[in-house]
Amino acid sequence: MRDLHALPKAHLHLHFTGSMRHETLLELAERDGIVLPDSLVSEWPPKLSAADEKGWFRFQRLYDVARSVLRTPDDVRRLVTEAAEDDVRDGGRWLEIQVDPSGYGARFGGITAFTDLVLDAVRDASRETGLGMAVVIAANRTRHPLDARTLARLAAQYAGRGVVGFGLSNDERRGTTGDFAPAFAIAERAGLALVPHGGELLGPASVRVCLDSLRADRLGHGIRSVEDPALLDRIVEAGVVLEVCPVSNVALGVYSDLTSVPLPALMAAGATVALGADDPLLFGSRLAGQYATMRAAHDLTDADLAELARMSIRGSRAPDEVKKELTADVDAWLDAVPERMDA
């Protein structure tokens, strides 16, 4: 078997605070005297479930606690640089990191100032690590749709200047997805990728609304579209990309174990799938880990894994010349003779 860390990949589903290294969380918390819950210290990674609102609230609370350790611009720069370093170590060659500026604006001078900070940090990290990087600005389903419009206008202002997409995150059981359509229309007019979360905690109906009302180009997760063959056919026909995050699906109780994640069914149907790590800080697994777990759980061949990497590249907003280069490098990875393992 070939080394999955050497397989070139694009990473399309990684949340900002969720990308933080565990050791960085502990160090920043200790610096400022922030007391972390045991589930983020001695019992890390935490045992999570989102089967009900209480479970999701616990997950969101842990995320908010982690976000609270980011106090200075240098903290933000460190997070971005370390996320880039970790992706490079895992074979990442292109990263689209997702952030909701409204969760950080109060501490960093407003959402525009924070977005400027993140984009500066992304440019610096890309230059230092060689990783191609871009930003997806995401609205929050639990906030008012007018807030989403404000963020969509912000994203539109930065289109072509480091921001490549507009998303919608948080518990998909909250709010009314269709109410966010005006925000996505703003983003669409700006030429941004439309990348709402859907089809993880809820089933095919959630996916259908994202397609019909938000005109999604990609779906954050979208895994449960497999439950409706007609819907899955529609997704395949339209070329909508599914950002599948296997380890988080299991951690949140969407599937009982990794062998139950229906990746083979999606691939057999012809769906474009991009594996993502979602929130490594809370789920304990980064980009290469998603490929490794799916290889082990479903006996995927190296050719299967190479095609997953190609699909992640095709589904990205990387420049065409970068896509061409990375796809050639995936082919070279597959063509190379793997080193023999010692008996």
C-alpha positions in Angstrom: 0.0 0.0 0.0 1.3 3.5 -0.9 1.9 6.1 1.7 -1.3 8.2 2.1 0.7 11.1 3.5 2.4 11.4 0.1 -0.9 11.4 -1.8 -1.6 15.0 -3.0 -5.0 16.2 -1.9 -7.2 19.2 -1.6 -8.9 19.9 1.7 -12.3 21.5 1.3 -13.9 21.0 4.7 -11.9 22.4 7.7 -13.3 24.8 10.3 -11.2 27.6 11.6 -11.0 27.0 15.4 -11.6 23.3 14.8 -8.3 23.1 13.0 -6.3 24.1 16.1 -3.7 21.7 17.4 -4.6 20.2 20.8 -1.3 21.2 22.3 -1.8 24.8 21.1 -5.2 24.8 22.8 -3.6 23.7 26.1 -0.7 26.2 25.8 -2.9 29.2 25.0 -5.4 28.3 27.8 -2.6 28.0 30.3 -1.1 31.3 29.2 -4.4 33.2 30.0 -5.6 31.2 32.9 -8.5 29.7 31.0 -9.9 26.6 32.7 -10.7 24.0 30.1 -13.2 21.1 30.7 -11.7 17.7 31.2 -13.1 16.6 27.8 -10.6 19.0 26.2 -7.7 18.0 28.5 -7.4 14.6 30.1 -10.3 13.0 28.3 -9.4 14.4 24.8 -10.7 13.8 22.2 -14.1 14.2 23.7 -16.9 11.7 23.5 -19.5 13.4 21.4 -23.0 12.8 20.0 -25.4 15.1 18.1 -28.3 12.7 18.2 -30.3 15.4 20.0 -30.1 19.1 20.7 -28.4 18.5 24.0 -25.6 16.6 22.3 -25.1 19.3 19.7 -25.2 22.0 22.4 -22.3 20.2 24.2 -20.4 20.0 21.0 -20.9 23.7 20.3 -20.0 24.6 23.8 -16.6 22.8 23.5 -16.1 24.6 20.2 -16.9 28.0 21.8 -14.5 27.2 24.7 -11.7 26.5 22.3 -12.4 29.6 20.3 -12.1 31.7 23.5 -8.3 31.0 23.8 -7.7 33.0 20.6 -6.9 36.4 22.1 -4.4 38.1 19.9 -3.6 38.5 16.2 -0.5 36.3 16.8 -2.8 33.6 18.1 -4.8 33.7 14.8 -1.6 33.7 12.8 -0.3 30.7 14.7 -3.5 28.8 14.2 -3.5 29.3 10.4 0.2 28.5 10.1 -0.1 25.3 12.1 -3.2 24.2 10.2 -1.2 24.7 6.9 1.7 22.8 8.3 -0.5 19.9 9.4 -2.2 19.7 6.0 1.2 19.7 4.2 2.3 16.9 6.5 -0.8 15.0 5.5 -0.2 15.5 1.7 -2.4 18.5 1.5 -1.6 20.8 -1.5 -4.7 23.1 -1.4 -6.8 24.1 1.6 -10.0 26.1 1.8 -10.5 26.9 5.4 -13.9 27.9 6.6 -14.6 30.7 9.1 -17.5 32.7 10.5 -16.1 36.1 11.2 -19.1 37.0 13.4 -17.8 34.6 16.1 -14.5 36.5 16.4 -15.3 40.1 15.4 -16.0 41.4 18.9 -12.5 40.5 20.0 -10.7 41.6 16.9 -12.2 44.9 15.9 -15.2 43.8 13.9 -15.8 41.3 11.2 -14.0 43.2 8.4 -10.9 43.7 10.5 -10.9 40.0 11.5 -11.4 38.9 7.9 -8.4 41.1 6.9 -6.4 39.4 9.7 -7.3 35.9 8.6 -6.5 36.7 4.9 -3.1 38.1 5.9 -2.4 35.0 8.0 -3.4 32.8 5.1 -1.2 34.6 2.7 1.8 34.3 5.1 1.1 30.7 5.9 0.8 29.8 2.2 4.1 31.5 1.4 5.9 29.8 4.4 4.6 26.3 3.8 4.0 26.2 0.0 0.4 25.1 0.6 -2.2 26.8 -1.7 -4.8 28.3 0.6 -8.1 30.2 0.3 -11.0 31.1 2.7 -14.7 30.2 2.8 -16.8 32.7 4.8 -19.7 31.0 6.5 -22.9 32.2 8.2 -24.4 30.6 11.2 -27.8 28.9 11.0 -28.6 29.9 14.6 -28.4 33.6 13.8 -30.8 35.8 11.9 -30.7 35.5 8.1 -30.0 39.2 7.9 -26.7 38.5 9.6 -26.0 36.0 6.8 -26.6 38.7 4.2 -24.1 40.9 6.0 -21.5 38.1 5.8 -22.4 37.4 2.2 -21.7 41.0 1.3 -18.4 40.8 3.2 -17.5 37.7 1.3 -18.4 39.3 -2.0 -16.1 42.2 -1.3 -13.2 39.8 -1.0 -14.1 37.6 -3.9 -10.9 37.1 -6.0 -8.8 38.4 -3.1 -8.5 35.2 -1.0 -12.2 34.3 -0.4 -13.5 31.6 -2.7 -16.8 30.5 -1.1 -19.8 31.2 1.1 -21.2 28.6 3.5 -23.8 28.0 6.2 -22.8 26.0 9.3 -24.0 24.9 12.7 -26.9 22.6 13.6 -28.9 22.0 10.4 -31.9 21.2 12.6 -32.0 24.9 13.6 -33.5 27.7 11.6 -35.2 27.5 8.2 -32.7 26.9 5.4 -34.7 28.6 2.8 -34.6 31.9 4.7 -30.9 32.1 3.9 -31.5 32.1 0.1 -31.0 35.9 -0.3 -27.6 35.7 1.3 -26.6 32.9 -1.1 -27.9 34.9 -4.0 -25.5 37.7 -3.0 -22.6 35.3 -2.9 -23.6 33.7 -6.2 -23.6 37.1 -8.0 -20.1 37.5 -6.7 -19.0 34.3 -8.3 -18.3 32.5 -5.0 -18.7 28.8 -4.5 -21.9 28.0 -2.6 -21.1 25.5 0.1 -23.8 25.1 2.8 -23.8 22.3 5.4 -26.6 19.8 4.8 -27.5 16.1 4.8 -25.6 15.1 8.0 -27.8 15.5 11.0 -30.9 15.5 8.8 -31.6 13.4 5.8 -32.3 13.9 2.1 -34.9 16.6 2.6 -32.2 18.8 4.0 -30.0 18.2 1.0 -32.9 19.0 -1.4 -33.5 22.4 0.2 -29.8 23.3 0.0 -30.0 22.5 -3.7 -33.3 24.1 -4.5 -33.1 27.2 -2.3 -29.4 27.9 -1.8 -28.3 26.5 -5.3 -25.4 24.6 -3.6 -22.3 23.9 -5.6 -20.9 21.7 -2.8 -22.5 20.3 0.3 -20.8 20.3 3.6 -21.2 16.6 4.4 -24.2 15.7 2.2 -23.5 12.1 3.1 -27.2 11.2 3.7 -28.1 11.9 0.1 -27.3 8.2 -0.3 -30.7 7.5 1.3 -32.6 8.8 -1.7 -31.4 7.3 -5.0 -33.2 9.9 -7.1 -31.7 12.7 -5.2 -28.2 11.1 -5.4 -28.7 10.8 -9.2 -29.5 14.5 -9.3 -26.4 15.3 -7.4 -24.3 13.2 -9.7 -25.9 14.8 -12.8 -25.3 18.3 -11.5 -21.7 17.6 -10.4 -22.4 18.8 -6.8 -19.5 18.0 -4.6 -20.0 16.1 -1.3 -17.6 17.1 1.4 -17.6 13.9 3.4 -16.0 13.8 6.9 -16.1 10.1 8.0 -14.6 10.5 11.5 -16.8 13.3 12.5 -19.9 11.4 11.1 -19.1 8.6 13.5 -18.2 10.8 16.5 -21.4 12.7 16.2 -23.5 9.6 16.0 -24.6 9.9 12.4 -23.2 6.4 11.8 -22.4 3.7 14.4 -18.9 3.0 13.1 -16.6 3.7 10.2 -17.7 0.6 8.2 -21.2 2.1 8.2 -20.1 5.3 6.5 -21.6 4.8 2.9 -18.6 6.1 1.0 -18.5 3.1 -1.4 -22.2 3.6 -2.3 -21.5 7.3 -3.1 -18.5 6.4 -5.3 -20.4 3.6 -7.1 -23.1 6.1 -7.9 -20.6 8.4 -9.5 -20.7 11.2 -6.9 -17.9 13.6 -6.6 -16.6 13.2 -3.0 -14.0 15.3 -1.2 -12.9 13.8 2.1 -12.4 16.4 4.9 -11.4 16.5 8.6 -14.1 18.9 9.7 -12.8 19.7 13.3 -9.6 17.8 14.1 -9.5 19.5 17.5 -12.7 17.9 18.6 -12.6 14.7 16.6 -8.9 13.9 16.9 -8.2 13.0 13.2 -6.7 15.1 10.4 -6.8 14.9 6.6 -4.7 11.8 6.0 -6.7 10.1 8.8 -9.9 10.3 6.8 -8.3 8.5 3.9 -6.7 5.9 6.2 -9.9 5.1 8.0 -11.8 4.7 4.8 -9.1 2.5 3.3 -9.3 0.3 6.4 -13.0 0.3 6.8 -13.9 -0.4 3.1 -10.8 -2.1 1.7 -10.3 0.7 -0.7 -7.5 0.2 -3.3 -4.8 2.8 -4.0 -6.6 3.5 -7.3 -9.8 4.3 -5.3 -7.9 6.6 -2.9 -6.2 8.3 -5.8 -9.6 9.0 -7.4 -10.8 10.4 -4.1 -7.8 12.8 -4.2 -8.5 13.7 -7.8 -12.1 14.5 -6.9 -11.1 16.7 -4.0 -8.9 18.7 -6.4 -11.6 18.9 -9.1 -14.1 20.1 -6.5 -11.8 22.9 -5.2 -11.6 26.5 -6.3 -7.9 26.2 -6.9 -6.7 27.8 -10.2 -6.9 25.6 -13.2 -3.2 25.4 -13.6 -2.9 24.3 -9.9 -5.5 21.6 -10.5 -3.7 20.3 -13.5 -0.4 20.1 -11.6 -1.9 18.4 -8.6 -3.8 15.9 -10.7 -0.6 14.9 -12.5 1.1 14.5 -9.1 -1.8 12.2 -8.0 -1.2 10.1 -11.1 2.5 10.0 -10.4 1.7 8.7 -6.8 -0.4 5.9 -8.2 2.2 5.0 -10.9 5.0 4.8 -8.4 5.8 1.3 -7.2 5.0 1.1 -3.4 7.8 0.2 -1.1 7.6 -3.3 0.3 6.7 -3.7 3.9 8.9 -5.8 6.1 7.4 -9.2 6.9 
